[in-house]
C-alpha cells in the first residue's frame, strides 16, 4: 500500500507535488484514503506507470518526507 513516509502532508501538498512531477494540463483529483494515504487519478497510464516506477519521491520543501506510489484499484488510480 502506498503512503506518505516521514511526516504528514495535506491533499493540497500532494496535488502540488503531482503538478511538479507531472507537468501536464490536468485537474488532479486526490482523495484521502487513510492516515498518510491518498488515492489519485492520473491523466493516463503512462504517467501513472512512470511515477510508480520512481518508487519513493522526496517532497519539495519538506525535508525527510517522501511519497511512495503504488497501483491500487482501477487502472488509472494509484495510492500514495
C-alpha positions as CSV (number, residue, x, y, z in Angstrom):
1,X,0.0,0.0,0.0
2,X,1.3,3.4,-0.8
3,X,1.8,6.1,1.8
4,X,3.4,9.3,2.8
5,X,6.6,8.5,4.7
6,X,8.4,10.6,7.3
7,X,5.7,13.0,8.2
8,X,2.3,14.3,7.2
9,X,1.2,16.4,4.2
10,X,-2.2,17.7,3.1
11,X,-4.2,16.9,0.0
12,X,-3.2,20.3,-1.4
13,X,0.5,19.5,-0.9
14,X,0.1,16.2,-2.6
15,X,-1.5,18.0,-5.6
16,X,1.3,20.5,-5.6
17,X,3.9,17.6,-5.8
18,X,1.9,15.9,-8.6
19,X,1.9,19.1,-10.6
20,X,5.7,19.4,-10.1
21,X,6.4,15.8,-11.0
22,X,4.0,15.6,-14.0
23,X,3.8,19.0,-15.7
24,X,0.7,18.3,-17.8
25,X,-2.6,20.2,-18.0
26,X,-4.7,18.1,-15.7
27,X,-7.3,18.6,-13.0
28,X,-5.8,16.5,-10.2
29,X,-8.3,14.5,-8.0
30,X,-6.8,13.4,-4.7
31,X,-8.8,11.7,-2.0
32,X,-7.6,10.9,1.5
33,X,-7.9,7.2,1.9
34,X,-6.4,6.5,5.3
35,X,-3.9,8.2,7.6
36,X,-1.0,9.3,5.3
37,X,-2.5,7.6,2.3
38,X,-4.2,9.2,-0.7
39,X,-5.9,7.9,-3.9
40,X,-5.0,9.7,-7.1
41,X,-6.5,9.6,-10.6
42,X,-3.8,10.1,-13.2
43,X,-4.1,11.7,-16.7
44,X,-3.0,8.5,-18.4
45,X,-1.5,5.1,-17.7
46,X,2.0,6.2,-19.0
47,X,2.2,8.9,-16.4
48,X,0.9,6.6,-13.7
49,X,3.5,3.9,-14.5
50,X,6.3,6.5,-14.6
51,X,5.6,7.6,-11.0
52,X,5.0,4.1,-9.8
53,X,8.4,3.3,-11.3
54,X,10.1,6.0,-9.3
55,X,9.2,4.3,-6.0
56,X,9.8,6.9,-3.4
57,X,10.0,10.6,-4.2
58,X,11.2,13.4,-1.9
59,X,8.6,16.1,-1.2
60,X,9.9,19.5,-2.1
61,X,10.3,22.0,0.8
62,X,9.5,19.2,3.3
63,X,12.8,17.5,4.3
64,X,12.5,13.9,5.2
65,X,9.0,13.4,3.8
66,X,8.6,11.1,0.8
67,X,5.7,9.9,-1.4
68,X,5.7,6.3,-2.4
69,X,3.5,5.4,-5.4
70,X,1.7,2.0,-5.9
71,X,-1.1,0.9,-8.3
72,X,-4.3,0.4,-6.4
73,X,-7.8,-0.3,-7.8
74,X,-8.8,0.7,-11.3
75,X,-6.2,1.1,-14.0
76,X,-5.9,4.9,-13.6
77,X,-5.8,5.1,-9.8
78,X,-2.7,5.0,-7.6
79,X,-2.5,5.0,-3.9
80,X,0.2,7.2,-2.4
